[in-house]
C-alpha cells in the first residue's frame, strides 16, 4: 500500500539520500580568497584560485567515494522497504539497517569534514552545505517511518485480539 504515511516517509528518506549524493557537503575559502576546499560525497578537492582564464587550479584531490556508496545503499534499501508493507516486522528490520547506513554516511562525512577543516586557515569557519543536512533529514524521515510502522503493527495486533 503505497498511500500509507510510512511509505511517504520512506520515499522522502530515499530522496534525501539521493540529494546527499548530488549536492556538496561542505566548503571553506581562505580570507584572501586564494585557496578553497570543497567536500562532496565523491571527492575532497583543494583548489588554488588563480587570475587566469581557467580560474581554479587543483592542488590536491582525495577520493571519498565510499560516502556515496553508503548513501546510495541507504537510499536503495529505503526504496525497497516501501514495497515490504505486508510484513511489518521485516519492514522494521530494514528500517534499522537503513538507519545504520544513514548514520554511517553521516559519521564518515563528518570525519572527512573535520579532517578537511584542518587543511588551512583555522581562523576561517567552513560552510556546511545542503548535502550534509540531507543525511540528518533522511534519518528523521526514517525514524518517523519506523514509528508509523510500529503503530500499524500495534493496530493489527489489537484487532487480532478482539477476534
DOBAGU-126972 format. One record per residue (C-alpha): residue in one letter; y negated, z negated, x negated. Coordinates in steps of 0.1 Angstrom, whole numbers, plus 2048, in hexadecimal, padded with zeros to 3 digits. Layout:
N
AYZX
...
This chain:
163
X800800800
X7E280D7ED
X7C97FF806
X7D07DB7FD
X7B57C87EB
X7CA7C17CC
X7D07E67C8
X7AB7EB7C7
X7A77D07AC
X7C37DF798
X7B280179A
X7927F178F
X7A57E2771
X7B2804768
X78F81476A
X77F7F8756
X7997FB73A
X794821739
X76E81B737
X774804719
X784821708
X767839710
X749823709
X73F8136E7
X7457EE6E2
X7297E36CB
X70F7F06B3
X6F67E269A
X6D87F2688
X6C57E466A
X6A17DA670
X6947F665A
X6AB80F66D
X6BC81B64D
X6DF812657
X6F380E676
X71680367F
X72880B6A0
X7497FE6AD
X75E8126C6
X78380E6D0
X78B82A6B8
X775824699
X75D80D687
X743824678
X72881A65F
X70C83465E
X6EF839647
X6D184765A
X6C1864647
X6A287964D
X6B489A649
X6BE8B1665
X6E08A0667
X6D287E66F
X6F0868668
X706866649
X72785364D
X72B839632
X74B82963E
X76383065A
X77F819664
X79A82267D
X7A1808698
X7B481D6B1
X7CB8006B9
X7B07F26D0
X7B08136E4
X7D68116E5
X7D57EE6F4
X7BA7F870D
X7CD817719
X7EE80471C
X7DC7EA731
X7CD805747
X7EE81774B
X8007F7754
X7E67ED76D
X7E880F77D
X80E80D77E
X80B7EB78E
X7F97FA7AC
X81980A7B8
X82F7EC7B4
X8237DC7D4
X8467D87E3
X84F7BD7C9
X8337A57C6
X8457907AC
X8487AE795
X8247B679C
X819794791
X82D797770
X81E7B9769
X7FB7AA76F
X80378F755
X80D7AA73C
X7ED7BD744
X7D879E73F
X7E979871E
X7E17BC713
X7BD7B971F
X7B879870D
X7C77A76ED
X7B07C46EE
X7927AD6F4
X79D7956D8
X7A37B26BF
X7827C36C8
X76F7A16C4
X78079C6A2
X7767C0697
X7527BA6A3
X751799690
X75D7AB671
X7437C7676
X7277AD67B
X72B7A2657
X7267C5649
X7017C4645
X6E17B264E
X6EC79165D
X6C878B66A
X6CB7A6684
X6E17A16A2
X6F97BC6AE
X6F87C96D2
X7177C76E8
X71C7E76FC
X72C7EF71D
X74F7F470F
X7527D0703
X74A7C2725
X7627DA737
X7807C6729
X7727A6737
X76C7B6758
X78F7C4758
X79D7A1752
X789794770
X7967B0786
X7BA7AA77A
X7B8785782
X7AA78C7A5
X7C77A47AA
X7DF7887A1
X7CE7717B9
X7D27897D6
X7F67927CD
X7FF76D7CE
X7ED7697EF
X8027857FE
X8227757F0
X818754800
X811765821
X833777821
X845757818
X834744834
X83E75F84D
X86275E840
X863738846
X85973D86B
X876755871
